[in-house]
Amino acid sequence: MFETLDLSNNFLSNILDVGVFGRDNVIKLILKHNNFSSIPTKILGSIRNSLKELNMANNQIRSLSAI
């Protein structure tokens, strides 16, 4: 499975389930340069135990809430 999942520069505004890539293996998730307006907390919940780094630079995020 993937330790690093890079979905940068894909015009994404939503993502359904990163867990399909391997719930216990995604350590680094890169979603920079997309169109997200918020952090996809449901997706992050499915990989919470393995995720160590999240990069969402250059998106349209206006506020942060608890994950």
N, C-alpha and C positions, 0 to 999 in steps of 0.2 A: 504494500500500500504506500501512500504518500506521507513522507515526513514534512515536506514543504509543499504547500498547495498555493500556486501563484495564479490568481485570476485578475491580474492587473490589466488596465486599458481595454476593458470589454464592454463599457457603457452599461454595466449592471446597476440596477437600482434595488433589486431584491434577489435573494438566493433561497432556494427551497430547502436543501438539506446537505450540508457539507459532510455529514456522517456517512453518506454513501461512499465516500472516499476512504473510509476506515476510521471508525470512531476512536480507536485507541492509538492511531498512528499520526494524526495531523498535529504536529508540534508548532509549525509556523504557517499562519494563514495570511496571505498578502492580497488585499483587496484595494490597493491604491489606484488612483486615477480612474474611478468609476463614477456612478451617479447616486450613491447611497445618501439618504437624508438622515438616517439613524443607524445605529449599530444593530445588526440582525441578531438579537438576543436569543431567539428560539434556536437558531443554528448553532450559536456558540454554546448553548446548553448541551447539545448533543456531542460536542467534542471537549467539554469543560475539563475532563480529567487529563487530557493529553496536551491541550493548547498551552504554549508558553509564550508565544509572540503573535500579536495581531497588528498588522500595518494597514491602516485605512486612510493614509495621507491623500490629500487632494480629492476629497469627496465633498459633498454638500451638507455635512453634519452640522447641525445648529445647536444641539444640546446633548448632554450625556446623562444617562440614568444608570442606576445600579444594574449590574449584569448578574 
